[in-house]
Amino acid sequence: MEALISVFTKDLNKLKEEVLSYNSEDDLFAIAEGITNSGGNLAMHLNGNLQHFIGGILGKSGYVRNRDEEFSGRFSKEKIVADIDESISVVSKTIGSLSSEELSSPYPEKIFGGEIKTDFFLYHLLGHLNYHLGQVNYHRRLTNK
């Protein structure tokens, strides 16, 4: 799982670069025509998603997710970057602590209406991260003036 941790870390660092590359917080939270979510809200959504599914469920960190706030709140760049750094730490620590048996066991919660293996779900979460990372990149290029 070392490779998976490395890719999560690389892509979360890329998310941090994207957030820091916005010209302003107004641009970070702008909603352009035809787009429903801002880059800032997508970044917070990714943090909430990873902190919940990896940190909270697998790592038993006690993280309590507020998904509605991820999409409706407005946060400073500094807060978003700090949360990304925390996500990197939680993802690395939690995945690194999982045994082979835990990885091949069913994820502790039902996902997609059924049971899936933990390792499969971790790869799904990585795909989800990259899907939204691409959206953040597009949003930044669209809104930076």
Secondary structure, 3 states (H helix, E strand, C coil): CHHHHHHHHHHHHHHHHHHHHCCCHHHHCCCCCCCCCCHHHHHHHHHHHHHHHHHHHHCCCCCCCCHHHHHHCCCCHHHHHHHHHHHHHHHHHHHHHCCHHHHHCECCCCECCECCEHHHHHHHHHHHHHHHHHHHHHHHHHHCC
